[in-house]
Amino acid sequence: MSSESHITRIDPDITLVAISGRLALGSDLVSLEYSVRRLIEEGARKVIVDLSGLDNVDSAAIGVLVACNGLMVQSGGRMRIAGAKGAVARVFEIVQMARIASLDASVEAAREDLKAG
């Protein structure tokens, strides 16, 4: 199974990128990175990546999420990763993703954080 992603604006200044399926090395991952880069180029400065529908990630996917987070920070923005559960949450614990990126249990928690800051 591959991944699907959907991009929507949930607030005037907050963009949601919802990803479902399995995120791994391949064209889906390249497409995701391109989409986030395009959002940044178009002026998005607050992005939530919703992983609640994601079943699995590999090391390449983690690398892209970290790279996208770095690009957002370099552009003066903020990115939050929300909803990781199951195998994805376990992988994030192993690689200590919380030290690298901002993680939230839900999209709503990420949204509140971005609104506050």
OpenMM code with the backbone's topology and positions (N, CA, C; nanometers):
from openmm import Vec3, app, unit

residues = "MET SER SER GLU SER HIS ILE THR ARG ILE ASP PRO ASP ILE THR LEU VAL ALA ILE SER GLY ARG LEU ALA LEU GLY SER ASP LEU VAL SER LEU GLU TYR SER VAL ARG ARG LEU ILE GLU GLU GLY ALA ARG LYS VAL ILE VAL ASP LEU SER GLY LEU ASP ASN VAL ASP SER ALA ALA ILE GLY VAL LEU VAL ALA CYS ASN GLY LEU MET VAL GLN SER GLY GLY ARG MET ARG ILE ALA GLY ALA LYS GLY ALA VAL ALA ARG VAL PHE GLU ILE VAL GLN MET ALA ARG ILE ALA SER LEU ASP ALA SER VAL GLU ALA ALA ARG GLU ASP LEU LYS ALA GLY".split()
positions = [
    Vec3(0.0836, -0.1172, 0.0000),
    Vec3(0.0000, 0.0000, 0.0000),
    Vec3(0.0887, 0.1244, 0.0000),
    Vec3(0.0539, 0.2223, -0.0809),
    Vec3(0.1275, 0.3471, -0.0850),
    Vec3(0.0560, 0.4509, 0.0009),
    Vec3(0.1053, 0.5715, -0.0036),
    Vec3(0.0443, 0.6757, 0.0784),
    Vec3(-0.0384, 0.7704, -0.0082),
    Vec3(-0.1285, 0.8396, 0.0578),
    Vec3(-0.2062, 0.9461, -0.0037),
    Vec3(-0.1899, 1.0681, 0.0838),
    Vec3(-0.1898, 1.1846, 0.0205),
    Vec3(-0.1849, 1.3063, 0.1008),
    Vec3(-0.2871, 1.4061, 0.0481),
    Vec3(-0.3420, 1.4814, 0.1416),
    Vec3(-0.4402, 1.5839, 0.1099),
    Vec3(-0.3997, 1.7117, 0.1820),
    Vec3(-0.4036, 1.8222, 0.1110),
    Vec3(-0.3655, 1.9503, 0.1683),
    Vec3(-0.4886, 2.0391, 0.1758),
    Vec3(-0.5152, 2.0918, 0.2957),
    Vec3(-0.6275, 2.1830, 0.3150),
    Vec3(-0.5857, 2.2953, 0.4081),
    Vec3(-0.6518, 2.4068, 0.3963),
    Vec3(-0.6286, 2.5185, 0.4879),
    Vec3(-0.7332, 2.5064, 0.5977),
    Vec3(-0.6890, 2.4947, 0.7230),
    Vec3(-0.7840, 2.4774, 0.8329),
    Vec3(-0.8084, 2.6068, 0.9092),
    Vec3(-0.7217, 2.7029, 0.8919),
    Vec3(-0.7362, 2.8380, 0.9454),
    Vec3(-0.6777, 2.9292, 0.8388),
    Vec3(-0.7039, 3.0582, 0.8468),
    Vec3(-0.6485, 3.1472, 0.7441),
    Vec3(-0.4968, 3.1352, 0.7281),
    Vec3(-0.4276, 3.1025, 0.8368),
    Vec3(-0.2821, 3.0944, 0.8286),
    Vec3(-0.2246, 2.9575, 0.8655),
    Vec3(-0.3081, 2.8542, 0.8749),
    Vec3(-0.2604, 2.7192, 0.9084),
    Vec3(-0.3013, 2.6222, 0.7982),
    Vec3(-0.2029, 2.5500, 0.7459),
    Vec3(-0.2260, 2.4515, 0.6411),
    Vec3(-0.2083, 2.3121, 0.6991),
    Vec3(-0.2991, 2.2226, 0.6640),
    Vec3(-0.2961, 2.0837, 0.7102),
    Vec3(-0.2577, 1.9930, 0.5943),
    Vec3(-0.1563, 1.9101, 0.6175),
    Vec3(-0.1160, 1.8083, 0.5215),
    Vec3(-0.1468, 1.6743, 0.5876),
    Vec3(-0.2533, 1.6078, 0.5411),
    Vec3(-0.2943, 1.4791, 0.5988),
    Vec3(-0.2391, 1.3663, 0.5126),
    Vec3(-0.1699, 1.2727, 0.5774),
    Vec3(-0.1075, 1.1617, 0.5062),
    Vec3(-0.1653, 1.0310, 0.5594),
    Vec3(-0.1985, 0.9411, 0.4678),
    Vec3(-0.2503, 0.8108, 0.5096),
    Vec3(-0.1794, 0.7007, 0.4316),
    Vec3(-0.1906, 0.5784, 0.4837),
    Vec3(-0.1280, 0.4638, 0.4183),
    Vec3(0.0084, 0.4332, 0.4756),
    Vec3(0.1046, 0.4099, 0.3866),
    Vec3(0.2420, 0.3775, 0.4249),
    Vec3(0.3339, 0.4759, 0.3545),
    Vec3(0.4164, 0.5448, 0.4304),
    Vec3(0.5076, 0.6434, 0.3736),
    Vec3(0.6479, 0.5845, 0.3717),
    Vec3(0.6986, 0.5616, 0.2494),
    Vec3(0.8288, 0.4975, 0.2350),
    Vec3(0.8982, 0.5509, 0.1103),
    Vec3(1.0242, 0.5160, 0.0978),
    Vec3(1.1050, 0.5572, -0.0159),
    Vec3(1.0298, 0.5303, -0.1457),
    Vec3(1.0227, 0.6321, -0.2301),
    Vec3(0.9549, 0.6172, -0.3588),
    Vec3(0.8884, 0.7461, -0.4008),
    Vec3(0.8058, 0.7353, -0.5020),
    Vec3(0.7452, 0.8545, -0.5621),
    Vec3(0.6511, 0.9279, -0.4668),
    Vec3(0.5814, 0.8551, -0.3784),
    Vec3(0.4920, 0.9220, -0.2830),
    Vec3(0.5702, 1.0139, -0.1905),
    Vec3(0.6867, 0.9685, -0.1498),
    Vec3(0.7705, 1.0471, -0.0595),
    Vec3(0.8250, 1.1708, -0.1309),
    Vec3(0.8669, 1.1549, -0.2542),
    Vec3(0.9160, 1.2675, -0.3336),
    Vec3(0.8041, 1.3688, -0.3524),
    Vec3(0.6837, 1.3198, -0.3788),
    Vec3(0.5677, 1.4071, -0.3967),
    Vec3(0.5370, 1.4857, -0.2692),
    Vec3(0.5447, 1.4203, -0.1547),
    Vec3(0.5202, 1.4876, -0.0277),
    Vec3(0.6219, 1.5992, -0.0062),
    Vec3(0.7483, 1.5696, -0.0264),
    Vec3(0.8516, 1.6722, -0.0066),
    Vec3(0.8295, 1.7894, -0.1025),
    Vec3(0.7967, 1.7611, -0.2264),
    Vec3(0.7689, 1.8663, -0.3243),
    Vec3(0.6506, 1.9517, -0.2791),
    Vec3(0.5464, 1.8872, -0.2292),
    Vec3(0.4266, 1.9600, -0.1851),
    Vec3(0.4580, 2.0557, -0.0709),
    Vec3(0.5361, 2.0090, 0.0261),
    Vec3(0.5706, 2.0946, 0.1395),
    Vec3(0.6617, 2.2085, 0.0931),
    Vec3(0.7561, 2.1805, 0.0066),
    Vec3(0.8423, 2.2866, -0.0473),
    Vec3(0.7584, 2.3921, -0.1196),
    Vec3(0.6611, 2.3455, -0.1972),
    Vec3(0.5745, 2.4384, -0.2704),
    Vec3(0.4925, 2.5237, -0.1740),
    Vec3(0.4414, 2.4630, -0.0675),
    Vec3(0.3669, 2.5393, 0.0330),
    Vec3(0.4528, 2.6513, 0.0915),
    Vec3(0.5772, 2.6181, 0.1228),
    Vec3(0.6688, 2.7168, 0.1792),
    Vec3(0.6940, 2.8290, 0.0780),
    Vec3(0.7192, 2.7915, -0.0472),
    Vec3(0.7421, 2.8917, -0.1519),
    Vec3(0.6209, 2.9820, -0.1708),
    Vec3(0.5000, 2.9270, -0.1492),
    Vec3(0.3770, 3.0043, -0.1649),
    Vec3(0.3447, 3.0879, -0.0407),
    Vec3(0.4280, 3.0781, 0.0631),
    Vec3(0.4116, 3.1633, 0.1792),
    Vec3(0.3554, 3.0981, 0.3037),
    Vec3(0.3275, 2.9686, 0.3011),
    Vec3(0.2774, 2.9008, 0.4218),
    Vec3(0.3852, 2.9045, 0.5298),
    Vec3(0.3474, 2.9467, 0.6505),
    Vec3(0.4426, 2.9529, 0.7606),
    Vec3(0.3976, 2.8731, 0.8823),
    Vec3(0.2768, 2.8172, 0.8753),
    Vec3(0.2276, 2.7309, 0.9825),
    Vec3(0.1668, 2.6075, 0.9169),
    Vec3(0.2332, 2.4936, 0.9369),
    Vec3(0.1896, 2.3695, 0.8729),
    Vec3(0.1789, 2.2594, 0.9773),
    Vec3(0.0694, 2.1849, 0.9686),
    Vec3(0.0507, 2.0655, 1.0509),
    Vec3(0.0541, 1.9457, 0.9572),
    Vec3(0.1383, 1.8483, 0.9888),
    Vec3(0.1421, 1.7237, 0.9136),
    Vec3(0.0678, 1.6205, 0.9982),
    Vec3(-0.0494, 1.5802, 0.9493),
    Vec3(-0.1364, 1.4866, 1.0212),
    Vec3(-0.1034, 1.3441, 0.9790),
    Vec3(-0.0503, 1.2665, 1.0733),
    Vec3(-0.0120, 1.1285, 1.0461),
    Vec3(-0.1107, 1.0287, 1.1068),
    Vec3(-0.2266, 1.0738, 1.1497),
    Vec3(-0.3214, 0.9841, 1.2172),
    Vec3(-0.3695, 0.8714, 1.1264),
    Vec3(-0.3636, 0.8888, 0.9953),
    Vec3(-0.4035, 0.7836, 0.9024),
    Vec3(-0.2873, 0.7035, 0.8478),
    Vec3(-0.1687, 0.7269, 0.9017),
    Vec3(-0.0483, 0.6596, 0.8534),
    Vec3(-0.0236, 0.5314, 0.9328),
    Vec3(0.0047, 0.4232, 0.8604),
    Vec3(0.0266, 0.2929, 0.9241),
    Vec3(0.1728, 0.2609, 0.9481),
    Vec3(0.2610, 0.3145, 0.8632),
    Vec3(0.4010, 0.2769, 0.8715),
    Vec3(0.4881, 0.3830, 0.8052),
    Vec3(0.6105, 0.3971, 0.8530),
    Vec3(0.7099, 0.4866, 0.7932),
    Vec3(0.8422, 0.4128, 0.7865),
    Vec3(0.9270, 0.4546, 0.6934),
    Vec3(1.0625, 0.4012, 0.6910),
    Vec3(1.1605, 0.5154, 0.7180),
    Vec3(1.2887, 0.4838, 0.7160),
    Vec3(1.3893, 0.5852, 0.7496),
    Vec3(1.3903, 0.6996, 0.6490),
    Vec3(1.3619, 0.6709, 0.5238),
    Vec3(1.3577, 0.7781, 0.4237),
    Vec3(1.2448, 0.8758, 0.4547),
    Vec3(1.1309, 0.8253, 0.4983),
    Vec3(1.0175, 0.9108, 0.5333),
    Vec3(1.0525, 0.9991, 0.6528),
    Vec3(1.1193, 0.9427, 0.7502),
    Vec3(1.1615, 1.0223, 0.8655),
    Vec3(1.2569, 1.1325, 0.8198),
    Vec3(1.3482, 1.0980, 0.7307),
    Vec3(1.4406, 1.1974, 0.6777),
    Vec3(1.3698, 1.3110, 0.6067),
    Vec3(1.2661, 1.2805, 0.5301),
    Vec3(1.1916, 1.3843, 0.4597),
    Vec3(1.1149, 1.4715, 0.5580),
    Vec3(1.0540, 1.4103, 0.6594),
    Vec3(0.9831, 1.4898, 0.7604),
    Vec3(1.0788, 1.5841, 0.8321),
    Vec3(1.1966, 1.5353, 0.8657),
    Vec3(1.2972, 1.6193, 0.9316),
    Vec3(1.3424, 1.7313, 0.8376),
    Vec3(1.3648, 1.6984, 0.7107),
    Vec3(1.4073, 1.7990, 0.6135),
    Vec3(1.2998, 1.9056, 0.5943),
    Vec3(1.1754, 1.8640, 0.5840),
    Vec3(1.0657, 1.9599, 0.5682),
    Vec3(1.0546, 2.0506, 0.6899),
    Vec3(1.0725, 1.9935, 0.8074),
    Vec3(1.0709, 2.0735, 0.9291),
    Vec3(1.1835, 2.1777, 0.9247),
    Vec3(1.3010, 2.1358, 0.8842),
    Vec3(1.4143, 2.2279, 0.8741),
    Vec3(1.3890, 2.3392, 0.7736),
    Vec3(1.3299, 2.3062, 0.6598),
    Vec3(1.2968, 2.4074, 0.5596),
    Vec3(1.1970, 2.5086, 0.6145),
    Vec3(1.0999, 2.4585, 0.6887),
    Vec3(0.9992, 2.5477, 0.7461),
    Vec3(1.0637, 2.6426, 0.8458),
    Vec3(1.1513, 2.5924, 0.9306),
    Vec3(1.2202, 2.6762, 1.0289),
    Vec3(1.3069, 2.7800, 0.9576),
    Vec3(1.3791, 2.7385, 0.8534),
    Vec3(1.4640, 2.8309, 0.7779),
    Vec3(1.3827, 2.9425, 0.7129),
    Vec3(1.2581, 2.9135, 0.6793),
    Vec3(1.1743, 3.0145, 0.6141),
    Vec3(1.1023, 3.1029, 0.7153),
    Vec3(1.1280, 3.0783, 0.8449),
    Vec3(1.0657, 3.1577, 0.9490),
    Vec3(0.9314, 3.1033, 0.9940),
    Vec3(0.9018, 2.9811, 0.9564),
    Vec3(0.7734, 2.9206, 0.9917),
    Vec3(0.7852, 2.8125, 1.0971),
    Vec3(0.6722, 2.7474, 1.1201),
    Vec3(0.6658, 2.6387, 1.2192),
    Vec3(0.5873, 2.5224, 1.1609),
    Vec3(0.6378, 2.4029, 1.1834),
    Vec3(0.5703, 2.2810, 1.1408),
    Vec3(0.5522, 2.1918, 1.2621),
    Vec3(0.4335, 2.1324, 1.2742),
    Vec3(0.4054, 2.0393, 1.3826),
    Vec3(0.3591, 1.9087, 1.3206),
    Vec3(0.4029, 1.7991, 1.3784),
    Vec3(0.3640, 1.6660, 1.3326),
    Vec3(0.2647, 1.6118, 1.4329),
    Vec3(0.1466, 1.5733, 1.3851),
    Vec3(0.0379, 1.5346, 1.4753),
    Vec3(-0.0157, 1.3952, 1.4442),
    Vec3(-0.0657, 1.3307, 1.5488),
    Vec3(-0.1437, 1.2090, 1.5329),
    Vec3(-0.0687, 1.0795, 1.5121),
    Vec3(0.0623, 1.0776, 1.5308),
    Vec3(0.1361, 0.9520, 1.5129),
    Vec3(0.0872, 0.8497, 1.6148),
    Vec3(0.0602, 0.7283, 1.5662),
    Vec3(0.0137, 0.6223, 1.6557),
    Vec3(0.0677, 0.4881, 1.6087),
    Vec3(0.0517, 0.3880, 1.6925),
    Vec3(0.0929, 0.2527, 1.6554),
    Vec3(0.2392, 0.2435, 1.6176),
    Vec3(0.2644, 0.1784, 1.5039),
    Vec3(0.4016, 0.1554, 1.4575),
    Vec3(0.4747, 0.2866, 1.4306),
    Vec3(0.4029, 0.3861, 1.3813),
    Vec3(0.4661, 0.5157, 1.3527),
    Vec3(0.5133, 0.5806, 1.4825),
    Vec3(0.4298, 0.5795, 1.5848),
    Vec3(0.4673, 0.6365, 1.7143),
    Vec3(0.5868, 0.5612, 1.7744),
    Vec3(0.5899, 0.4293, 1.7585),
    Vec3(0.7026, 0.3507, 1.8116),
    Vec3(0.8333, 0.3875, 1.7411),
    Vec3(0.8274, 0.4028, 1.6095),
    Vec3(0.9471, 0.4426, 1.5352),
    Vec3(0.9920, 0.5814, 1.5799),
    Vec3(0.8983, 0.6733, 1.5974),
    Vec3(0.9334, 0.8080, 1.6438),
    Vec3(1.0010, 0.8026, 1.7803),
    Vec3(0.9542, 0.7150, 1.8691),
    Vec3(1.0186, 0.7007, 2.0005),
    Vec3(1.1608, 0.6505, 1.9855),
    Vec3(1.1802, 0.5510, 1.9007),
    Vec3(1.3126, 0.4920, 1.8818),
    Vec3(1.4119, 0.5948, 1.8298),
    Vec3(1.3704, 0.6753, 1.7326),
    Vec3(1.4622, 0.7743, 1.6738),
    Vec3(1.4603, 0.9074, 1.7481),
    Vec3(1.3838, 0.9140, 1.8558),
    Vec3(1.3716, 1.0351, 1.9381),
    Vec3(1.3310, 1.1558, 1.8536),
    Vec3(1.2265, 1.1360, 1.7760),
    Vec3(1.1764, 1.2393, 1.6852),
    Vec3(1.1373, 1.3677, 1.7585),
    Vec3(1.0916, 1.3559, 1.8813),
    Vec3(1.0507, 1.4742, 1.9576),
    Vec3(1.1668, 1.5704, 1.9824),
    Vec3(1.2893, 1.5218, 1.9740),
    Vec3(1.4057, 1.6092, 1.9897),
    Vec3(1.4321, 1.6904, 1.8630),
    Vec3(1.3754, 1.6440, 1.7510),
    Vec3(1.4039, 1.7035, 1.6212),
    Vec3(1.2882, 1.7885, 1.5707),
    Vec3(1.1662, 1.7437, 1.5987),
    Vec3(1.0469, 1.8105, 1.5467),
    Vec3(0.9426, 1.8208, 1.6568),
    Vec3(0.8492, 1.9120, 1.6378),
    Vec3(0.7403, 1.9301, 1.7345),
    Vec3(0.6308, 1.8276, 1.7074),
    Vec3(0.6012, 1.7449, 1.8081),
    Vec3(0.5010, 1.6399, 1.7945),
    Vec3(0.3805, 1.6706, 1.8822),
    Vec3(0.2625, 1.6395, 1.8302),
    Vec3(0.1382, 1.6562, 1.9049),
    Vec3(0.0546, 1.5295, 1.8907),
    Vec3(-0.0268, 1.5023, 1.9916),
    Vec3(-0.1123, 1.3844, 1.9893),
    Vec3(-0.2244, 1.3971, 1.8867),
    Vec3(-0.2663, 1.5194, 1.8584),
    Vec3(-0.3790, 1.5394, 1.7673),
    Vec3(-0.3608, 1.6668, 1.6844),
    Vec3(-0.4372, 1.6752, 1.5773),
    Vec3(-0.4366, 1.7956, 1.4944),
    Vec3(-0.4841, 1.9148, 1.5753),
    Vec3(-0.5861, 1.8933, 1.6583),
    Vec3(-0.6396, 2.0039, 1.7382),
    Vec3(-0.5341, 2.0593, 1.8341),
    Vec3(-0.4549, 1.9720, 1.8968),
    Vec3(-0.3485, 2.0181, 1.9864),
    Vec3(-0.2435, 2.0980, 1.9077),
    Vec3(-0.2077, 2.0507, 1.7896),
    Vec3(-0.1112, 2.1216, 1.7060),
    Vec3(-0.1667, 2.2572, 1.6625),
    Vec3(-0.2931, 2.2584, 1.6275),
    Vec3(-0.3592, 2.3826, 1.5848),
    Vec3(-0.3578, 2.4862, 1.6961),
    Vec3(-0.3901, 2.4416, 1.8169),
    Vec3(-0.3908, 2.5341, 1.9312),
    Vec3(-0.2519, 2.5901, 1.9560),
    Vec3(-0.1496, 2.5072, 1.9444),
    Vec3(-0.0123, 2.5528, 1.9649),
    Vec3(0.0258, 2.6568, 1.8598),
    Vec3(-0.0095, 2.6311, 1.7342),
    Vec3(0.0248, 2.7255, 1.6281),
    Vec3(-0.0522, 2.8564, 1.6420),
    Vec3(-0.1748, 2.8485, 1.6877),
    Vec3(-0.2539, 2.9703, 1.7105),
    Vec3(-0.1937, 3.0545, 1.8230),
    Vec3(-0.1449, 2.9866, 1.9267),
    Vec3(-0.0914, 3.0559, 2.0441),
    Vec3(0.0433, 3.1228, 2.0130),
    Vec3(0.1187, 3.0636, 1.9230),
    Vec3(0.2530, 3.1156, 1.9007),
    Vec3(0.2673, 3.1757, 1.7711),
] * unit.nanometer
topology = app.Topology()
chain = topology.addChain("A")
for resn in residues:
    res = topology.addResidue(resn, chain)
    for name in ("N", "CA", "C"):
        topology.addAtom(name, app.Element.getBySymbol(name[0]), res)
